[in-house]
Amino acid sequence: MKKNMTVSNVSAEDRKILRTRAQLLAQPSQNDTLEESSLELLEFKLAQECYALETRHVHEVYPLEDLTPMPCTPAFVLGMVNVRGNITPVIDIKKFFDLPDKGITDLHRIILVQGNDIEFGLLADAIVGVRNIAENSLQPPLATLTGIHSDYLKGVTKECLVVLNLDRILADPRIIVHEEVIPEN
């Protein structure tokens, strides 16, 4: 026969056990703390190297189609594409970072990114996939890493995955083109 327990008939020892259990259940689990300190990354290839950026900036990945060149822009601005009615500039991050270029193939993808009220596409040679890493596993960039200034990096994983700091790239004044063309009379 099961005994009904109410507050009035619970022993002091049982109250202590229940209070301890409640305190343990109120503690954040290891999975909760792991999720808080992890980064979800989109991994992609540029010039035979693996790079990644946080997925919180990624709007979508789009195949490179119908690229239109843009006059009066820096060399790293490859052109623009029409993505479902939105005209989006495309940046060749290899040229932005002075990395070796392999030329454009039909395997290229555009990673549409957003932040700081800016939206543009980053050209990637190939998309590897999405992965999670612990944020504290990032190491400072190596001194031998060429082309990319350490200000644009969040860090490097032990597998040599270079994690870009897209917030810094989006804040770079070179990204915004302020070129006005004066019409001839």
Buried (B, 14 or more C-beta within 10 A) or exposed (E): EEEEEEEEEEEEEEEEEEEEEEEEEEEEEEEEEEEEEBBBBBBBBBBEBBBBBBBEBBBEBBEBEEBEEBEEBEEBBBBBBEBEEEEBBBBBBBBBBEBEEEEEEEEBBBBBBBBEEEBBBBBBBEBBEEBEBEEEBBEEBEEEBEBBEEEBBBBBBEEEBBBBBBBEBBBEEEBEEEEEEEEEE
